Amino acid sequence: MDEARRGARVAARFRVAIEGIEDTPALRKGDISATGAYFETDHDVGEVGTIHALHLVSLDGTASARVIAHVVRTVRMSDTVGRRVSGAAFEFMPESGAASEHLHDFVKCVLAYRHPGDEPTVSPLLSARVGRASGPADATVQQLSVRSLVLETSWAIEPGERVRVEVVAPGMTRRLRLDGHAVRVVAKAGSPPRYDIEVAVQHETKRPLRTESSMAIAATRLDPKDVEDIVDPPSAGESDATRILDDLLAALILPPEEGPGRTRRTHLSGELSRIRLPTLCGLFEMERMTGRLVLVARGVESHVYFSDGRIFDVEPLARGESRRARIGRLLAAEEGTFEFSVEKVDRPDRLGVGTTALLLDLAREADEGAAR
């Protein structure tokens, strides 16, 4: 999405609808992770910071997710045949822990899709260290899929040669030690020569190749005498290999809950017809955001102040109107616009109650009023 993205991204096809603009999810090319997505679209999604609700559906239709997301980049370019391509990159903003967990499960389902020609791939560009008779050599992991990995090297091997690989990625609790064989070796143009080596992973082994790296891949040609340390023989077709690579891909695209790469949004905007105020309040509470929300509904501008996710104040108030009543009116608004700016809020807490408790109380009062 941008240079501050928090995880690797899976290149895949999936169905997505920008709710309020599109009625049903359409099949699109793009990439996705647990923190965001990029996909081709001709719609005007607004400026950076514009919030939308996305409806995501896996290519095989077995999984779906709805998530709030904000625009971080828009793209317009020509592809290799001169076709104009438009796209937008979004950062996901799940409004609850349950929504975040469901989104993670959805991305894992995308990873598991197995239709030939549509396997998801990810380009992590991890470093590799390769043991050879002439001494250690460097390599780079160019791509991972649910079936194989591709190493870029300065050396070549013959297709069919067996290779041993050890992988560690952020968020993983153990090293993956893999055994496979080269299925494709391609020389790349340039000087000095470089090669792409595609390795089909077959099964997992139990002995590490190296221990000093926190995020690296090491590989070596496999000596026939080493086959005895295979954890499980390759007896179940692709099930063992794809399970292992699913674990690795998931570790790459599902970053730790807390980390230095987590971005802080400084400006968010959108339309209340697409993102209602209760959803925004839940999001701000989960993210513990501090700043000022400007709402314009029926020509009236209101300012709601949040501190660490709690609603502290709202203004202006009509004559005789309480702050609770004002917020209740805003929560019911179905049309209008909003803009949120991260800024210091130097005012007392005039509501004296947590955001979730306040929203539940106001919803109950509205239901009781409607029942009279």
BAVO-366364 format. One record per residue (C-alpha): residue number from 0; chain; x, y, z; residue in one letter. Coordinates in steps of 0.001 Angstrom, whole numbers. Example, Ala and Ser with C-alpha at 12.3 -4.5 7.8 and 13.67 -1.06 7.14 Angstrom:
2
- 0:A:12300:-4500:7800:A
- 1:A:13670:-1060:7140:S
//
This chain:
372
- 0:A:0:0:0:M
- 1:A:2772:2395:957:D
- 2:A:6241:2263:2408:E
- 3:A:4849:1930:5941:A
- 4:A:2784:-1164:5243:R
- 5:A:2723:-3496:8238:R
- 6:A:2896:-6833:6459:G
- 7:A:3569:-8561:3197:A
- 8:A:701:-8594:730:R
- 9:A:-843:-11570:-1057:V
- 10:A:-1333:-11161:-4816:A
- 11:A:-4690:-12744:-5590:A
- 12:A:-8073:-12334:-7219:R
- 13:A:-11060:-11783:-4953:F
- 14:A:-14516:-10206:-5047:R
- 15:A:-15031:-6805:-3468:V
- 16:A:-17708:-4126:-3325:A
- 17:A:-17324:-564:-2087:I
- 18:A:-20590:-323:-201:E
- 19:A:-22672:2706:-1056:G
- 20:A:-21108:2776:-4530:I
- 21:A:-21554:-830:-5665:E
- 22:A:-24406:-3228:-4930:D
- 23:A:-22596:-6571:-5192:T
- 24:A:-18951:-7679:-4912:P
- 25:A:-17210:-7792:-8310:A
- 26:A:-14232:-9946:-9247:L
- 27:A:-11027:-7906:-9226:R
- 28:A:-7280:-8336:-9378:K
- 29:A:-5243:-6969:-6528:G
- 30:A:-3475:-7895:-3339:D
- 31:A:-4589:-8305:243:I
- 32:A:-3260:-8776:3750:S
- 33:A:-4695:-8629:7246:A
- 34:A:-4016:-4882:7324:T
- 35:A:-5096:-3680:3902:G
- 36:A:-5875:-4314:262:A
- 37:A:-5245:-2911:-3187:Y
- 38:A:-7570:-3627:-6097:F
- 39:A:-8464:-2266:-9507:E
- 40:A:-11483:55:-9613:T
- 41:A:-12745:2807:-11916:D
- 42:A:-14794:4474:-9175:H
- 43:A:-13811:7750:-7557:D
- 44:A:-13031:6666:-3998:V
- 45:A:-12145:10150:-2791:G
- 46:A:-8967:11635:-1417:E
- 47:A:-6498:9978:928:V
- 48:A:-8221:9529:4284:G
- 49:A:-11691:8897:2857:T
- 50:A:-13425:6067:4736:I
- 51:A:-15450:3354:3006:H
- 52:A:-17080:83:3992:A
- 53:A:-15736:-2842:1944:L
- 54:A:-17484:-6155:1349:H
- 55:A:-14875:-8823:544:L
- 56:A:-15641:-12314:-772:V
- 57:A:-13131:-15076:-1517:S
- 58:A:-12782:-16248:-5113:L
- 59:A:-14498:-19555:-4388:D
- 60:A:-17309:-17839:-2459:G
- 61:A:-16750:-19784:780:T
- 62:A:-15745:-16806:2944:A
- 63:A:-16620:-13136:3222:S
- 64:A:-15816:-10156:5410:A
- 65:A:-17073:-6624:5859:R
- 66:A:-14596:-4057:7112:V
- 67:A:-14192:-308:7418:I
- 68:A:-11169:964:5477:A
- 69:A:-9648:4283:4519:H
- 70:A:-7969:5283:1276:V
- 71:A:-4183:5557:1446:V
- 72:A:-3372:5739:-2265:R
- 73:A:-5041:5918:-5681:T
- 74:A:-3364:4822:-8930:V
- 75:A:-3950:5543:-12597:R
- 76:A:-1538:4039:-15129:M
- 77:A:-1242:2111:-18403:S
- 78:A:-479:-1603:-18453:D
- 79:A:1872:-3386:-20854:T
- 80:A:-687:-3383:-23691:V
- 81:A:-1682:247:-23255:G
- 82:A:-4892:-391:-21267:R
- 83:A:-5669:2278:-18681:R
- 84:A:-5727:811:-15192:V
- 85:A:-7171:2499:-12116:S
- 86:A:-6900:1229:-8585:G
- 87:A:-7071:2160:-4935:A
- 88:A:-5191:1010:-1837:A
- 89:A:-6979:829:1508:F
- 90:A:-5902:312:5104:E
- 91:A:-8367:-1800:7078:F
- 92:A:-9874:-324:10229:M
- 93:A:-11776:-3126:11998:P
- 94:A:-13983:-1581:14649:E
- 95:A:-13646:-4400:17188:S
- 96:A:-11408:-7262:18204:G
- 97:A:-13952:-9724:16831:A
- 98:A:-13977:-7922:13475:A
- 99:A:-10176:-8024:13346:S
- 100:A:-10114:-11749:14120:E
- 101:A:-12738:-12456:11461:H
- 102:A:-10709:-10476:8936:L
- 103:A:-7624:-12552:9743:H
- 104:A:-9634:-15735:9171:D
- 105:A:-10854:-14391:5833:F
- 106:A:-7315:-13664:4634:V
- 107:A:-6228:-17157:5662:K
- 108:A:-9111:-18533:3585:C
- 109:A:-7879:-16539:580:V
- 110:A:-4469:-18139:1108:L
- 111:A:-5957:-21616:1089:A
- 112:A:-7554:-21295:-2350:Y
- 113:A:-6168:-23938:-4689:R
- 114:A:-7644:-23362:-8173:H
- 115:A:-4864:-23898:-10777:P
- 116:A:-3589:-20583:-12082:G
- 117:A:-5176:-18563:-9264:D
- 118:A:-3002:-19557:-6312:E
- 119:A:-2293:-16528:-4087:P
- 120:A:1340:-15428:-3977:T
- 121:A:3333:-13035:-1839:V
- 122:A:6610:-11255:-2587:S
- 123:A:8337:-10862:792:P
- 124:A:11911:-10288:-484:L
- 125:A:13415:-12090:2511:L
- 126:A:17142:-12742:2552:S
- 127:A:18451:-16236:1906:A
- 128:A:21737:-17913:2804:R
- 129:A:22766:-20904:759:V
- 130:A:25424:-23447:1738:G
- 131:A:27462:-24752:-1210:R
- 132:A:30697:-26651:-1722:A
- 133:A:32478:-23442:-2721:S
- 134:A:31278:-21618:370:G
- 135:A:28122:-19794:1455:P
- 136:A:26261:-17780:-1182:A
- 137:A:23534:-15173:-904:D
- 138:A:20062:-15409:-2398:A
- 139:A:16732:-13622:-2096:T
- 140:A:13270:-15090:-1770:V
- 141:A:11369:-13381:-4566:Q
- 142:A:8004:-15069:-4155:Q
- 143:A:6049:-17502:-2014:L
- 144:A:2873:-19282:-3004:S
- 145:A:777:-22009:-1466:V
- 146:A:2774:-24545:-3512:R
- 147:A:6355:-23307:-3850:S
- 148:A:8921:-20559:-3304:L
- 149:A:11192:-18769:-5796:V
- 150:A:14814:-17924:-4933:L
- 151:A:16833:-15379:-6885:E
- 152:A:20505:-16401:-6877:T
- 153:A:23874:-15724:-8503:S
- 154:A:24313:-19461:-9071:W
- 155:A:22345:-22202:-10805:A
- 156:A:21433:-25796:-10033:I
- 157:A:19813:-28443:-12160:E
- 158:A:16059:-29038:-12090:P
- 159:A:15351:-31989:-9838:G
- 160:A:18126:-31246:-7328:E
- 161:A:16910:-31395:-3765:R
- 162:A:17096:-28279:-1568:V
- 163:A:16691:-27704:2157:R
- 164:A:15261:-24383:3389:V
- 165:A:14789:-22866:6840:E
- 166:A:12391:-19961:7318:V
- 167:A:11645:-17525:10117:V
- 168:A:9151:-14688:9727:A
- 169:A:7760:-12006:12084:P
- 170:A:4956:-13394:14232:G
- 171:A:6058:-17037:13907:M
- 172:A:6769:-18947:17094:T
- 173:A:8983:-21588:15469:R
- 174:A:11282:-22058:12508:R
- 175:A:9980:-23897:9467:L
- 176:A:12529:-26384:8103:R
- 177:A:11514:-27465:4643:L
- 178:A:12694:-30090:2186:D
- 179:A:11991:-29743:-1544:G
- 180:A:13448:-29895:-5022:H
- 181:A:14131:-27453:-7849:A
- 182:A:11392:-27604:-10487:V
- 183:A:12434:-24622:-12640:R
- 184:A:15712:-22758:-13141:V
- 185:A:15640:-19628:-15320:V
- 186:A:18595:-17430:-16263:A
- 187:A:17841:-13705:-16041:K
- 188:A:19268:-11074:-18363:A
- 189:A:22042:-8864:-17055:G
- 190:A:25578:-8933:-15781:S
- 191:A:26584:-10558:-13538:P
- 192:A:24130:-13374:-14341:P
- 193:A:21233:-14075:-11963:R
- 194:A:18911:-17045:-11763:Y
- 195:A:15389:-17707:-10539:D
- 196:A:15067:-21119:-8896:I
- 197:A:11562:-22347:-8127:E
- 198:A:11539:-24842:-5278:V
- 199:A:8578:-27174:-4761:A
- 200:A:8250:-27851:-1040:V
- 201:A:7483:-31465:-154:Q
- 202:A:7739:-31893:3605:H
- 203:A:9159:-30590:6866:E
- 204:A:12391:-31616:8580:T
- 205:A:13402:-31361:12210:K
- 206:A:17065:-30249:12174:R
- 207:A:17799:-26503:11812:P
- 208:A:20305:-25222:9298:L
- 209:A:21223:-22131:11273:R
- 210:A:20053:-20291:14382:T
- 211:A:21425:-16773:14360:E
- 212:A:18884:-14944:12160:S
- 213:A:15567:-13517:13291:S
- 214:A:14168:-13088:9790:M
- 215:A:15924:-15049:7101:A
- 216:A:15811:-18064:4854:I
- 217:A:18758:-20434:4584:A
- 218:A:19004:-23117:1941:A
- 219:A:21405:-25862:1043:T
- 220:A:21570:-28698:-1440:R
- 221:A:20306:-31794:290:L
- 222:A:22664:-34723:688:D
- 223:A:20907:-38108:301:P
- 224:A:22160:-39242:3712:K
- 225:A:20135:-36468:5378:D
- 226:A:16723:-37829:4387:V
- 227:A:16445:-39681:7710:E
- 228:A:15556:-36500:9612:D
- 229:A:12331:-35881:7718:I
- 230:A:9518:-35358:10220:V
- 231:A:6779:-36928:8090:D
- 232:A:7229:-38746:4793:P
- 233:A:5512:-37148:1790:P
- 234:A:2503:-39439:1760:S
- 235:A:-497:-37156:1608:A
- 236:A:68:-35427:-1713:G
- 237:A:299:-31677:-1327:E
- 238:A:-1392:-31491:2065:S
- 239:A:1783:-31327:4186:D
- 240:A:3616:-28911:1905:A
- 241:A:679:-26539:1496:T
- 242:A:-20:-26591:5233:R
- 243:A:3582:-25560:5900:I
- 244:A:3516:-22772:3321:L
- 245:A:109:-21633:4565:D
- 246:A:1699:-21217:8006:D
- 247:A:4517:-19168:6516:L
- 248:A:2264:-16992:4362:L
- 249:A:-57:-16375:7286:A
- 250:A:2889:-15347:9474:A
- 251:A:4030:-12886:6826:L
- 252:A:657:-11248:6214:I
- 253:A:-637:-11301:9789:L
- 254:A:1683:-8924:11671:P
- 255:A:1946:-8812:15478:P
- 256:A:-866:-6994:17258:E
- 257:A:1502:-4252:18355:E
- 258:A:4500:-3074:16408:G
- 259:A:6470:-23:15316:P
- 260:A:4971:-222:11811:G
- 261:A:1478:606:13035:R
- 262:A:432:3845:11417:T
- 263:A:-1395:6706:13066:R
- 264:A:-4041:8281:10884:R
- 265:A:-4121:12075:10934:T
- 266:A:-7190:12703:8807:H
- 267:A:-10293:10650:8004:L
- 268:A:-13408:11649:6099:S
- 269:A:-16480:10170:4506:G
- 270:A:-20266:10143:4197:E
- 271:A:-22679:9196:6964:L
- 272:A:-24841:7353:4435:S
- 273:A:-22012:4817:4108:R
- 274:A:-20381:4915:7549:I
- 275:A:-22757:5705:10413:R
- 276:A:-21598:7527:13523:L
- 277:A:-21982:4538:15915:P
- 278:A:-19506:2603:13741:T
- 279:A:-17062:5516:13798:L
- 280:A:-17339:5818:17568:C
- 281:A:-16598:2122:17997:G
- 282:A:-13588:2464:15719:L
- 283:A:-12209:5489:17576:F
- 284:A:-12658:3692:20904:E
- 285:A:-10846:562:19718:M
- 286:A:-7993:2624:18236:E
- 287:A:-7951:4899:21335:R
- 288:A:-7869:7908:19044:M
- 289:A:-7728:11532:20168:T
- 290:A:-9006:14387:18035:G
- 291:A:-11990:16307:16700:R
- 292:A:-14815:14906:14575:L
- 293:A:-16671:17479:12460:V
- 294:A:-20137:16371:11339:L
- 295:A:-22353:18209:8869:V
- 296:A:-25937:16901:8821:A
- 297:A:-28947:18789:7414:R
- 298:A:-26780:21860:7016:G
- 299:A:-25794:21952:10703:V
- 300:A:-22144:21561:11744:E
- 301:A:-21291:19782:14986:S
- 302:A:-17944:19095:16651:H
- 303:A:-17414:15959:18741:V
- 304:A:-14202:15683:20766:Y
- 305:A:-12557:12330:21508:F
- 306:A:-9742:11673:23964:S
- 307:A:-8145:8237:24040:D
- 308:A:-11257:6853:22365:G
- 309:A:-13776:8409:24787:R
- 310:A:-16275:11098:23806:I
- 311:A:-15333:14086:25961:F
- 312:A:-17514:16858:24580:D
- 313:A:-19805:18017:21777:V
- 314:A:-20693:21494:20542:E
- 315:A:-22585:23648:19759:P
- 316:A:-25690:22942:21817:L
- 317:A:-29131:24335:21133:A
- 318:A:-30882:26290:23885:R
- 319:A:-31773:23862:26671:G
- 320:A:-30168:20886:24890:E
- 321:A:-27979:18470:26850:S
- 322:A:-24782:16965:25493:R
- 323:A:-26278:13470:25684:R
- 324:A:-29287:14582:23669:A
- 325:A:-27065:16227:21062:R
- 326:A:-24994:13090:20619:I
- 327:A:-28191:11025:20419:G
- 328:A:-29426:13191:17532:R
- 329:A:-26101:12832:15727:L
- 330:A:-26111:9055:16158:L
- 331:A:-29439:8891:14329:A
- 332:A:-28249:10934:11327:A
- 333:A:-28347:8930:8093:E
- 334:A:-27128:11636:5709:E
- 335:A:-24269:14078:5917:G
- 336:A:-20479:14164:5965:T
- 337:A:-17774:13733:8567:F
- 338:A:-14103:14674:8952:E
- 339:A:-11858:13527:11770:F
- 340:A:-8538:15184:12538:S
- 341:A:-6011:13841:15030:V
- 342:A:-5215:16741:17344:E
- 343:A:-4742:17519:21009:K
- 344:A:-7991:17736:22990:V
- 345:A:-7514:20094:25928:D
- 346:A:-10926:20046:27572:R
- 347:A:-12549:18147:30458:P
- 348:A:-14620:14979:30063:D
- 349:A:-18133:16407:30095:R
- 350:A:-19911:13090:29463:L
- 351:A:-18273:11064:32236:G
- 352:A:-18928:7661:30670:V
- 353:A:-17136:5310:28282:G
- 354:A:-18072:5416:24617:T
- 355:A:-19593:1919:24470:T
- 356:A:-21673:2490:27602:A
- 357:A:-22849:5853:26263:L
- 358:A:-23888:4398:22907:L
- 359:A:-25781:1548:24580:L
- 360:A:-27609:3948:26908:D
- 361:A:-28590:6247:24053:L
- 362:A:-29738:3314:21923:A
- 363:A:-31889:2025:24800:R
- 364:A:-33387:5476:25354:E
- 365:A:-34161:5782:21637:A
- 366:A:-35882:2371:21635:D
- 367:A:-37925:3276:24714:E
- 368:A:-38930:6594:23127:G
- 369:A:-40034:4862:19920:A
- 370:A:-42105:2343:21908:A
- 371:A:-44172:5031:23644:R
//
